Amino acid sequence: MTSLERIRLGAMRVAVIGAAGRMGQTVCAAVEGASDLELVARLDEGDDPRSLAGLADVAVEFTIPSQSEANVHALLEVGVAAVVGTTGWTEEALQRVREHAQQANGHAFIAPNFALSAVLAMRFAALAAPHFESVEVIELHHPNKVDAPSGTALHTARGIAAARTGLPAVPDATQEGFAARGMEIDGVRVHAVRLAGMVAHEEILLGNPGEVLTIRADSFDRSSFMPGVLLAVRKVTGLPGLTVGLDALLD
């Protein structure tokens, strides 16, 4: 089907910001392969997202943490829905986008991870967390990833902490060498590994005396994220304000 035929059939118009990156290139290919979507623009460093006004219905944003928030605000300003895969978001940045999206009657979707395996791992960890005394999160990524710990690990740790509200703190008798214990997120220790050969991996360890539960999700190729990205693209314009996490779109 040609681009003109798709437009005539009312295909959703999609732009990709960060199109020259590895994730951006994969997203472009996925959009081009979807019969109900039309790739209308590829933006990269130096391109203004405001140029998408009237051109795109949705923009998929995969850039770097230092640029992502500004890109989302620019999209909201011109009425383009945003689907964001860039990680490294703080709670303060999310709140700013939440307020802007509400004021603008706009649509923004931010996912720490678009892989179904990762979303399920986060959900399983939150379900299991109240039943275990100890928990630690280990995330492993390629060495070109600029943020640490990953957005997935942060989201996982916060979900575990919320599920353990009211329970005793995770036991830890460490008195020296705290740097080796990783970052503490709401009482949950998170460790980041950057290693050549890795793509995106997470392991959640939950322990009780005499037993350990291990939950692990592995993405070996960026294509594993594409079903989640396309799902968000198709759903975002029906979601008011800011939505965080792919689990919000799953039954």
VOGUMI-347400 format. One record per residue: residue number from 1; residue in one letter; x negated, z negated, y negated of N, C-alpha, C in turn. Coordinates in nm, 3 decimals, decimal comma. Atoms other than C-alpha are relative to their C-alpha. Layout:
BEGIN
 resi resn     n_X     n_Z     n_Y    ca_X    ca_Z    ca_Y     c_X     c_Z     c_Y
  NUM    A       X       Z       Y       X       Z       Y       X       Z       Y
...
***
This chain:
BEGIN
 resi resn     n_X     n_Z     n_Y    ca_X    ca_Z    ca_Y     c_X     c_Z     c_Y
    1    M  -0,084   0,000   0,119   0,000   0,000   0,000  -0,088   0,000  -0,125
    2    T   0,080  -0,009   0,121  -0,138   0,098  -0,341   0,037  -0,110  -0,098
    3    S  -0,026   0,102   0,102  -0,163  -0,134  -0,643   0,131   0,029  -0,073
    4    L  -0,121  -0,036   0,072   0,115   0,059  -0,819   0,124  -0,030   0,084
    5    E  -0,113   0,028  -0,088   0,344   0,027  -0,516   0,028  -0,149   0,008
    6    R  -0,020   0,145  -0,004   0,286  -0,348  -0,504   0,067  -0,049  -0,127
    7    I  -0,058   0,042   0,126   0,368  -0,388  -0,872   0,148   0,036  -0,003
    8    R  -0,139  -0,040  -0,002   0,689  -0,192  -0,824   0,084  -0,091   0,089
    9    L  -0,072   0,089  -0,090   0,785  -0,424  -0,538   0,005  -0,144  -0,052
   10    G  -0,005   0,133   0,058   0,738  -0,725  -0,764  -0,104  -0,096   0,054
   11    A   0,106   0,086  -0,052   0,415  -0,857  -0,613  -0,049  -0,095  -0,108
   12    M   0,055   0,097   0,094   0,274  -1,169  -0,774  -0,137   0,046  -0,047
   13    R   0,125  -0,046   0,059  -0,010  -1,083  -1,011  -0,101  -0,115  -0,002
   14    V   0,099   0,107  -0,018  -0,324  -1,284  -0,932  -0,134   0,040  -0,061
   15    A   0,136  -0,016   0,051  -0,655  -1,322  -1,116  -0,089  -0,102   0,069
   16    V   0,097   0,093  -0,058  -0,969  -1,488  -0,982  -0,107  -0,031  -0,104
   17    I   0,104   0,046   0,093  -1,199  -1,693  -1,207  -0,115  -0,057   0,083
   18    G   0,113   0,031  -0,087  -1,546  -1,728  -1,058  -0,009   0,104   0,110
   19    A  -0,014  -0,105  -0,100  -1,498  -1,397  -0,880  -0,133   0,046   0,059
   20    A   0,129  -0,045  -0,049  -1,870  -1,328  -0,842  -0,062  -0,097   0,100
   21    G   0,053   0,098  -0,095  -1,933  -1,646  -0,641   0,046   0,028   0,141
   22    R  -0,034  -0,025  -0,139  -1,910  -1,664  -0,265   0,146  -0,033   0,030
   23    M  -0,141   0,032  -0,020  -1,575  -1,841  -0,269   0,087   0,100  -0,076
   24    G  -0,077  -0,094   0,079  -1,450  -1,612  -0,545   0,013   0,135   0,068
   25    Q  -0,003  -0,128  -0,070  -1,542  -1,301  -0,349   0,094  -0,006   0,121
   26    T  -0,088   0,016  -0,116  -1,363  -1,436  -0,042   0,146  -0,005  -0,042
   27    V  -0,137   0,006   0,052  -1,052  -1,514  -0,249   0,047   0,139  -0,040
   28    C  -0,037  -0,137   0,041  -1,053  -1,163  -0,398   0,040   0,084   0,121
   29    A  -0,028  -0,078  -0,121  -1,064  -1,010  -0,050   0,131  -0,045   0,063
   30    A  -0,124   0,051  -0,060  -0,783  -1,236   0,072   0,122   0,045  -0,080
   31    V  -0,112  -0,044   0,085  -0,559  -1,151  -0,224   0,025   0,149   0,020
   32    E  -0,015  -0,145  -0,019  -0,626  -0,779  -0,180   0,060   0,032   0,137
   33    G  -0,054  -0,023  -0,133  -0,532  -0,811   0,186   0,142  -0,047   0,019
   34    A  -0,137   0,052  -0,009  -0,195  -0,976   0,112   0,097   0,099  -0,062
   35    S  -0,092  -0,104   0,047   0,095  -0,732   0,078   0,088  -0,046  -0,116
   36    D  -0,089   0,050   0,106   0,290  -0,960  -0,159  -0,077  -0,046  -0,124
   37    L   0,083   0,042   0,113   0,000  -1,025  -0,400  -0,075   0,120  -0,055
   38    E   0,076  -0,107   0,064  -0,179  -0,801  -0,650  -0,116  -0,059  -0,079
   39    L   0,117   0,046   0,074  -0,534  -0,870  -0,769  -0,011   0,081  -0,129
   40    V  -0,004  -0,073   0,127  -0,523  -0,784  -1,141  -0,123  -0,023  -0,086
   41    A   0,119   0,025   0,083  -0,846  -0,934  -1,278  -0,100  -0,085   0,076
   42    R   0,112   0,079  -0,052  -1,186  -1,071  -1,177  -0,077  -0,051  -0,120
   43    L   0,071   0,060   0,113  -1,335  -1,312  -1,430  -0,118  -0,079   0,052
   44    D   0,115   0,081  -0,037  -1,673  -1,477  -1,423  -0,058  -0,064  -0,125
   45    E   0,062   0,073   0,110  -1,913  -1,665  -1,649   0,001   0,083  -0,128
   46    G  -0,007  -0,068   0,128  -1,858  -1,574  -2,013   0,133   0,064  -0,029
   47    D  -0,132  -0,058   0,020  -1,507  -1,436  -1,961   0,099  -0,109  -0,042
   48    D  -0,096   0,097   0,053  -1,222  -1,608  -2,148   0,129   0,005   0,084
   49    P  -0,125   0,002  -0,078  -0,929  -1,716  -1,923   0,123   0,034  -0,084
   50    R  -0,115  -0,033   0,085  -0,700  -1,666  -2,224   0,029   0,149   0,001
   51    S  -0,022  -0,145  -0,008  -0,746  -1,293  -2,174   0,101   0,037   0,108
   52    L  -0,095  -0,026  -0,107  -0,513  -1,326  -1,874   0,145  -0,011  -0,047
   53    A  -0,136   0,014   0,053  -0,210  -1,388  -2,100   0,075   0,131   0,017
   54    G  -0,082  -0,118  -0,021   0,062  -1,146  -1,996  -0,048   0,091   0,111
   55    L   0,058  -0,084  -0,105  -0,164  -0,995  -1,729   0,019  -0,058   0,138
   56    A  -0,006   0,066  -0,130  -0,156  -1,253  -1,449   0,110  -0,106   0,002
   57    D  -0,095   0,110  -0,021   0,108  -1,487  -1,309  -0,075  -0,126   0,041
   58    V   0,077   0,112  -0,055  -0,146  -1,707  -1,131  -0,148   0,035  -0,007
   59    A   0,144  -0,017  -0,006  -0,522  -1,755  -1,163  -0,058  -0,100   0,099
   60    V   0,070   0,087  -0,094  -0,732  -1,893  -0,879  -0,137  -0,030  -0,059
   61    E   0,121   0,043   0,070  -1,024  -2,095  -1,019  -0,096  -0,066   0,097
   62    F   0,110   0,057  -0,078  -1,344  -2,152  -0,820  -0,127   0,017  -0,082
   63    T   0,121  -0,010   0,081  -1,625  -2,226  -1,064  -0,088  -0,123   0,027
   64    I   0,080   0,121  -0,014  -1,828  -2,544  -1,127   0,068  -0,112  -0,078
   65    P  -0,070   0,111   0,063  -1,716  -2,893  -1,233  -0,009  -0,002  -0,153
   66    S   0,016   0,007   0,145  -1,853  -2,861  -1,588   0,086   0,103  -0,074
   67    Q  -0,081  -0,104   0,063  -1,636  -2,552  -1,655   0,148  -0,008   0,037
   68    S  -0,133  -0,013  -0,060  -1,325  -2,605  -1,445   0,110  -0,055  -0,088
   69    E  -0,108   0,058   0,079  -1,123  -2,838  -1,667   0,033   0,086  -0,121
   70    A  -0,023  -0,086   0,117  -1,169  -2,618  -1,976   0,075   0,127   0,041
   71    N  -0,069  -0,120  -0,047  -1,059  -2,315  -1,773   0,148  -0,028   0,026
   72    V  -0,139   0,034  -0,030  -0,742  -2,491  -1,657   0,079  -0,020  -0,128
   73    H  -0,070   0,019   0,128  -0,651  -2,599  -2,011   0,027   0,135  -0,067
   74    A  -0,017  -0,133   0,059  -0,704  -2,240  -2,130   0,114   0,075   0,068
   75    L  -0,107  -0,066  -0,073  -0,473  -2,109  -1,857   0,137  -0,058  -0,038
   76    L  -0,126   0,064   0,038  -0,203  -2,362  -1,944   0,042   0,042  -0,140
   77    E  -0,030  -0,041   0,137  -0,228  -2,261  -2,309   0,071   0,135  -0,006
   78    V  -0,056  -0,136   0,006  -0,135  -1,900  -2,228   0,105   0,024   0,107
   79    G  -0,111  -0,012  -0,093   0,126  -1,971  -1,961  -0,034   0,061   0,134
   80    V   0,041  -0,049  -0,132  -0,074  -1,873  -1,652  -0,016  -0,119   0,093
   81    A   0,011   0,108  -0,096  -0,036  -2,096  -1,347  -0,141  -0,004   0,058
   82    A   0,138   0,018  -0,048  -0,364  -2,238  -1,213  -0,002  -0,057   0,142
   83    V   0,029   0,052  -0,133  -0,472  -2,283  -0,851  -0,150  -0,026   0,003
   84    V   0,139   0,040   0,021  -0,801  -2,473  -0,852  -0,062  -0,053   0,129
   85    G   0,075   0,048  -0,115  -1,051  -2,515  -0,571  -0,132  -0,065  -0,038
   86    T   0,122   0,067   0,047  -1,339  -2,644  -0,784   0,016  -0,150   0,021
   87    T  -0,006   0,145  -0,023  -1,420  -3,003  -0,686  -0,077  -0,073  -0,110
   88    G   0,070   0,082   0,098  -1,576  -3,290  -0,881   0,091  -0,053  -0,110
   89    W  -0,095   0,047   0,100  -1,259  -3,386  -1,071   0,004  -0,153  -0,004
   90    T  -0,018   0,144   0,017  -1,238  -3,738  -1,213   0,148  -0,031  -0,023
   91    E  -0,139   0,039   0,025  -0,914  -3,932  -1,246   0,037   0,024  -0,146
   92    E  -0,026  -0,023   0,142  -0,948  -3,904  -1,624   0,029   0,147  -0,029
   93    A  -0,021  -0,144   0,019  -0,976  -3,525  -1,610   0,134   0,044   0,058
   94    L  -0,130  -0,031  -0,060  -0,678  -3,502  -1,376   0,114  -0,044  -0,092
   95    Q  -0,105   0,050   0,089  -0,473  -3,713  -1,617   0,015   0,089  -0,123
   96    R  -0,009  -0,090   0,116  -0,561  -3,485  -1,909   0,074   0,128   0,036
   97    V  -0,070  -0,122  -0,044  -0,447  -3,180  -1,712   0,146  -0,031   0,028
   98    R  -0,139   0,040  -0,029  -0,135  -3,366  -1,596   0,082  -0,005  -0,129
   99    E  -0,071   0,011   0,127  -0,038  -3,442  -1,956   0,019   0,136  -0,065
  100    H  -0,008  -0,133   0,061  -0,115  -3,088  -2,076   0,104   0,085   0,072
  101    A  -0,095  -0,080  -0,078   0,082  -2,927  -1,792   0,143  -0,043  -0,029
  102    Q  -0,134   0,050   0,030   0,379  -3,149  -1,867   0,046   0,045  -0,139
  103    Q  -0,035  -0,039   0,137   0,370  -3,076  -2,240   0,026   0,150  -0,010
  104    A  -0,011  -0,146   0,008   0,333  -2,701  -2,181   0,104   0,057   0,096
  105    N  -0,090  -0,047  -0,106   0,593  -2,685  -1,902  -0,072   0,099   0,091
  106    G   0,084  -0,089  -0,079   0,310  -2,529  -1,704  -0,011  -0,044   0,144
  107    H   0,016   0,023  -0,144   0,197  -2,524  -1,345  -0,149  -0,001   0,034
  108    A   0,139   0,009  -0,043  -0,137  -2,642  -1,206  -0,005  -0,065   0,138
  109    F   0,018   0,052  -0,134  -0,244  -2,704  -0,849  -0,149  -0,018   0,025
  110    I   0,141   0,030  -0,025  -0,575  -2,872  -0,763  -0,013  -0,058   0,141
  111    A   0,018   0,048  -0,138  -0,690  -2,919  -0,403  -0,145  -0,038   0,025
  112    P   0,136   0,036  -0,039  -0,996  -3,114  -0,292  -0,053   0,088   0,113
  113    N   0,040  -0,086  -0,111  -0,997  -2,890   0,016   0,120   0,083   0,042
  114    F  -0,108  -0,089  -0,039  -0,790  -2,589   0,123   0,007   0,023   0,150
  115    A   0,000  -0,019  -0,145  -0,873  -2,607   0,495   0,102  -0,093   0,065
  116    L  -0,101   0,081  -0,066  -0,588  -2,727   0,715  -0,063  -0,114   0,077
  117    S   0,065   0,105  -0,078  -0,830  -2,922   0,935  -0,040  -0,117  -0,090
  118    A   0,041   0,106   0,091  -0,960  -3,116   0,634   0,121  -0,079  -0,052
  119    V  -0,122   0,067   0,047  -0,608  -3,190   0,506   0,054  -0,095   0,107
  120    L  -0,047   0,084  -0,109  -0,506  -3,323   0,847  -0,093  -0,118   0,024
  121    A   0,097   0,109  -0,018  -0,827  -3,527   0,876   0,024  -0,110  -0,104
  122    M  -0,029   0,099   0,104  -0,748  -3,696   0,544   0,127  -0,079   0,031
  123    R  -0,126   0,067  -0,033  -0,393  -3,770   0,655  -0,018  -0,094   0,120
  124    F   0,023   0,083  -0,117  -0,502  -3,901   0,996  -0,080  -0,126  -0,036
  125    A   0,082   0,115   0,040  -0,764  -4,126   0,832   0,084  -0,104  -0,072
  126    A  -0,086   0,094   0,073  -0,505  -4,279   0,598   0,096  -0,072   0,095
  127    L  -0,089   0,062  -0,098  -0,272  -4,341   0,892  -0,073  -0,105   0,084
  128    A   0,075   0,090  -0,088  -0,546  -4,506   1,098  -0,061  -0,119  -0,074
  129    A   0,078   0,099   0,074  -0,715  -4,705   0,821   0,053  -0,144   0,006
  130    P  -0,046   0,140  -0,003  -0,486  -5,013   0,820  -0,025  -0,070   0,133
  131    H   0,014   0,058  -0,133  -0,557  -5,066   1,189  -0,146  -0,025   0,039
  132    F   0,141   0,017  -0,031  -0,937  -5,080   1,164  -0,068  -0,088  -0,104
  133    E   0,072   0,095   0,085  -1,174  -5,339   1,022  -0,100   0,070  -0,090
  134    S   0,107  -0,069   0,073  -1,447  -5,096   0,912   0,032   0,148  -0,013
  135    V  -0,016  -0,144   0,017  -1,448  -4,744   0,773  -0,110   0,053  -0,091
  136    E   0,099  -0,068   0,082  -1,712  -4,508   0,634   0,028   0,150   0,005
  137    V  -0,023  -0,144   0,009  -1,694  -4,144   0,522  -0,134   0,070  -0,020
  138    I   0,121  -0,081   0,012  -1,972  -3,890   0,568   0,041   0,145  -0,025
  139    E  -0,029  -0,142   0,025  -1,951  -3,544   0,411  -0,131   0,078   0,001
  140    L   0,119  -0,084  -0,016  -2,195  -3,261   0,484   0,030   0,139  -0,054
  141    H  -0,020  -0,131   0,060  -2,230  -2,943   0,278  -0,133   0,073  -0,014
  142    H   0,117  -0,084   0,027  -2,470  -2,660   0,201  -0,074  -0,053  -0,124
  143    P   0,078   0,057   0,110  -2,752  -2,744  -0,046   0,027   0,061  -0,137
  144    N  -0,033  -0,059   0,129  -2,609  -2,519  -0,321   0,120  -0,066  -0,066
  145    K  -0,114   0,071   0,058  -2,312  -2,748  -0,378  -0,051  -0,093  -0,110
  146    V   0,056   0,070   0,115  -2,354  -2,905  -0,722   0,054  -0,142  -0,017
  147    D  -0,055   0,135   0,017  -2,132  -3,216  -0,693  -0,016  -0,080   0,129
  148    A   0,010   0,090  -0,114  -2,177  -3,515  -0,466   0,048  -0,139  -0,043
  149    P  -0,060  -0,051  -0,124  -1,988  -3,669  -0,305   0,105   0,106  -0,028
  150    S  -0,095  -0,109   0,015  -1,746  -3,386  -0,245   0,137  -0,052  -0,042
  151    G  -0,136   0,038   0,037  -1,393  -3,385  -0,381   0,081  -0,041   0,122
  152    T  -0,070   0,037  -0,124  -1,268  -3,399  -0,023  -0,030  -0,144   0,038
  153    A   0,039   0,137  -0,036  -1,466  -3,717   0,046   0,060  -0,102  -0,097
  154    L  -0,060   0,092   0,098  -1,344  -3,878  -0,278   0,149  -0,018   0,029
  155    H  -0,143   0,005  -0,029  -0,984  -3,790  -0,194   0,026  -0,079   0,128
  156    T  -0,013   0,072  -0,127  -1,030  -3,920   0,160  -0,017  -0,150  -0,021
  157    A   0,028   0,142   0,023  -1,180  -4,250   0,044   0,112  -0,067  -0,077
  158    R  -0,109   0,059   0,079  -0,907  -4,307  -0,214   0,126  -0,017   0,084
  159    G  -0,116   0,012  -0,088  -0,639  -4,238   0,046  -0,015  -0,114   0,098
  160    I   0,027   0,111  -0,091  -0,801  -4,482   0,289   0,017  -0,133  -0,072
  161    A  -0,009   0,124   0,077  -0,831  -4,748   0,019   0,146  -0,035  -0,030
  162    A  -0,141   0,025   0,029  -0,465  -4,709  -0,077   0,073  -0,048   0,125
  163    A  -0,064   0,039  -0,126  -0,364  -4,740   0,290  -0,039  -0,140   0,043
  164    R   0,048   0,133  -0,038  -0,567  -5,062   0,323   0,031  -0,106  -0,106
  165    T  -0,036   0,096   0,105  -0,417  -5,232   0,016   0,051  -0,130   0,061
  166    G  -0,041   0,131  -0,049  -0,382  -5,604   0,081  -0,077  -0,049   0,120
  167    L   0,080   0,040  -0,115  -0,624  -5,607   0,374  -0,137  -0,051  -0,046
  168    P   0,135   0,048   0,037  -0,966  -5,782   0,377  -0,094   0,117  -0,027
  169    A   0,100  -0,102   0,030  -1,261  -5,588   0,237  -0,075   0,039   0,127
  170    V   0,082  -0,047  -0,112  -1,465  -5,378   0,478  -0,125  -0,087   0,009
  171    P   0,115   0,089  -0,010  -1,737  -5,610   0,613  -0,132   0,072  -0,021
  172    D   0,131  -0,060   0,027  -2,091  -5,542   0,491  -0,092  -0,111  -0,051
  173    A   0,090   0,110   0,034  -2,372  -5,799   0,488  -0,126   0,047  -0,072
  174    T   0,119  -0,054   0,066  -2,622  -5,572   0,307  -0,037  -0,081  -0,124
  175    Q   0,049   0,072   0,116  -2,835  -5,763   0,057  -0,109   0,076  -0,075
  176    E   0,104  -0,082   0,062  -3,113  -5,511  -0,012   0,020   0,147   0,040
  177    G  -0,005  -0,142  -0,034  -3,143  -5,132  -0,020   0,138   0,061  -0,012
  178    F  -0,137  -0,051   0,016  -2,793  -5,062  -0,151   0,005   0,151  -0,019
  179    A   0,000  -0,145   0,020  -2,897  -4,706  -0,241   0,018   0,075   0,131
  180    A  -0,013  -0,063  -0,130  -2,908  -4,629   0,130   0,141  -0,011   0,056
  181    R  -0,136   0,023  -0,052  -2,545  -4,738   0,171   0,101   0,097  -0,058
  182    G  -0,093  -0,097   0,054  -2,397  -4,444  -0,016   0,074  -0,052  -0,122
  183    M  -0,080   0,038   0,116  -2,147  -4,453  -0,302   0,124  -0,077   0,047
  184    E  -0,121   0,075  -0,033  -1,866  -4,707  -0,299   0,118   0,053  -0,081
  185    I  -0,121  -0,052   0,062  -1,524  -4,556  -0,374   0,115  -0,091   0,039
  186    D  -0,112   0,091  -0,026  -1,251  -4,820  -0,403  -0,022  -0,084   0,125
  187    G   0,032   0,086  -0,113  -1,431  -5,032  -0,144  -0,036   0,075   0,127
  188    V   0,034  -0,080  -0,117  -1,502  -4,743   0,096  -0,134   0,070  -0,026
  189    R   0,130  -0,064   0,016  -1,860  -4,623   0,147   0,006   0,148   0,037
  190    V   0,000  -0,144  -0,019  -1,912  -4,246   0,116  -0,144   0,050  -0,006
  191    H   0,136  -0,052  -0,010  -2,232  -4,065   0,217   0,003   0,152  -0,009
  192    A   0,006  -0,145   0,019  -2,326  -3,710   0,113  -0,130   0,056   0,058
  193    V   0,115  -0,071  -0,059  -2,558  -3,481   0,312   0,001   0,143  -0,054
  194    R   0,014  -0,138   0,045  -2,687  -3,151   0,171  -0,106   0,067   0,087
  195    L   0,087  -0,052  -0,104  -2,838  -2,935   0,443   0,023   0,149   0,020
  196    A  -0,010  -0,143  -0,029  -2,913  -2,567   0,493   0,065   0,021   0,136
  197    G  -0,072  -0,027  -0,125  -2,688  -2,421   0,762   0,140  -0,057   0,001
  198    M  -0,133   0,059   0,008  -2,387  -2,634   0,666   0,088   0,084  -0,092
  199    V  -0,097  -0,058   0,093  -2,070  -2,500   0,500   0,080  -0,114  -0,061
  200    A  -0,077   0,113   0,050  -1,816  -2,784   0,463   0,047  -0,083   0,119
  201    H  -0,026   0,085  -0,115  -1,784  -3,079   0,701   0,026  -0,142  -0,047
  202    E  -0,027   0,140   0,033  -1,643  -3,431   0,693   0,023  -0,079   0,128
  203    E  -0,017   0,089  -0,113  -1,657  -3,721   0,936   0,044  -0,136  -0,052
  204    I  -0,049   0,133   0,037  -1,456  -4,042   0,903  -0,017  -0,089   0,122
  205    L   0,026   0,096  -0,108  -1,571  -4,336   1,116   0,081  -0,127  -0,027
  206    L  -0,080   0,122   0,011  -1,328  -4,624   1,175  -0,033  -0,090   0,118
  207    G   0,047   0,088  -0,106  -1,437  -4,930   1,371   0,069  -0,134   0,007
  208    N  -0,042   0,136  -0,033  -1,309  -5,245   1,532  -0,100  -0,054   0,100
  209    P   0,087   0,052  -0,105  -1,501  -5,482   1,760   0,028   0,069   0,133
  210    G  -0,012  -0,063  -0,130  -1,562  -5,284   2,078   0,054   0,141   0,000
  211    E  -0,054  -0,136   0,001  -1,420  -4,949   1,959  -0,028   0,070  -0,132
  212    V   0,018  -0,084   0,118  -1,479  -4,663   1,716   0,087   0,124   0,015
  213    L  -0,075  -0,126   0,007  -1,247  -4,380   1,615  -0,073   0,093  -0,095
  214    T   0,066  -0,100   0,083  -1,415  -4,065   1,483   0,096   0,116  -0,026
  215    I  -0,081  -0,114   0,041  -1,218  -3,805   1,289  -0,093   0,098  -0,071
  216    R   0,095  -0,095   0,059  -1,412  -3,488   1,205   0,068   0,135  -0,022
  217    A  -0,048  -0,135   0,033  -1,326  -3,160   1,034  -0,120   0,086  -0,037
  218    D   0,111  -0,091   0,025  -1,562  -2,862   1,027   0,053   0,136  -0,045
  219    S  -0,025  -0,137   0,042  -1,534  -2,540   0,828  -0,131   0,076   0,010
  220    F   0,122  -0,076  -0,024  -1,792  -2,289   0,949  -0,005   0,128  -0,082
  221    D  -0,005  -0,122   0,079  -1,678  -2,002   0,728   0,102  -0,018  -0,111
  222    R  -0,091   0,015   0,114  -1,511  -1,974   0,388   0,137   0,060   0,024
  223    S  -0,131  -0,055  -0,034  -1,232  -1,775   0,546   0,098  -0,108   0,043
  224    S  -0,088   0,109  -0,044  -1,097  -2,109   0,676   0,083  -0,056  -0,116
  225    F  -0,073   0,051   0,116  -0,987  -2,193   0,320   0,111   0,095  -0,047
  226    M  -0,087  -0,101   0,061  -0,793  -1,873   0,256   0,149  -0,019   0,027
  227    P  -0,143   0,024  -0,017  -0,457  -1,955   0,420   0,054  -0,105  -0,096
  228    G  -0,042   0,103   0,094  -0,438  -2,267   0,206   0,002   0,049  -0,143
  229    V   0,004  -0,056   0,136  -0,540  -2,081  -0,110   0,122   0,089  -0,024
  230    L  -0,112  -0,091   0,017  -0,277  -1,812  -0,057   0,133  -0,075   0,001
  231    L  -0,121   0,082   0,002  -0,012  -2,074   0,022   0,021  -0,060  -0,139
  232    A  -0,010   0,060   0,133  -0,088  -2,248  -0,309   0,035   0,105  -0,105
  233    V  -0,031  -0,108   0,094  -0,080  -1,915  -0,498   0,149   0,032   0,004
  234    R  -0,141  -0,036  -0,015   0,266  -1,841  -0,360   0,094  -0,111  -0,044
  235    K  -0,087   0,114   0,027   0,402  -2,191  -0,427  -0,013  -0,057  -0,141
  236    V   0,033   0,076   0,120   0,243  -2,301  -0,756   0,102   0,017  -0,112
  237    T  -0,092  -0,020   0,111   0,493  -2,146  -0,996   0,133  -0,074   0,021
  238    G  -0,119   0,080  -0,025   0,768  -2,349  -0,830  -0,026  -0,149  -0,007
  239    L   0,038   0,143   0,008   0,582  -2,678  -0,880  -0,016  -0,039  -0,146
  240    P   0,013   0,038   0,140   0,631  -2,848  -1,217  -0,123  -0,087  -0,025
  241    G   0,112   0,084   0,038   0,330  -2,998  -1,393  -0,120   0,017   0,091
  242    L   0,121  -0,001  -0,083   0,021  -3,092  -1,189   0,032  -0,049   0,140
  243    T  -0,008   0,040  -0,139   0,015  -3,108  -0,809  -0,141  -0,009   0,056
  244    V   0,134   0,019  -0,056  -0,292  -3,245  -0,627   0,009  -0,012   0,151
  245    G   0,010   0,011  -0,145  -0,365  -3,183  -0,261   0,090   0,096   0,076
  246    L  -0,074  -0,098  -0,079  -0,260  -2,921  -0,009   0,111  -0,065   0,081
  247    D  -0,102   0,067  -0,079  -0,062  -3,180   0,185   0,136   0,000  -0,070
  248    A  -0,127  -0,005   0,075   0,201  -3,163  -0,091   0,079   0,126   0,032
  249    L  -0,066  -0,126  -0,030   0,280  -2,807   0,026   0,035   0,013   0,147
  250    L  -0,021  -0,009  -0,144   0,294  -2,880   0,399   0,118  -0,088   0,043
  251    D  -0,114   0,077  -0,051   0,600  -3,000   0,592  -0,054  -0,111   0,089
***
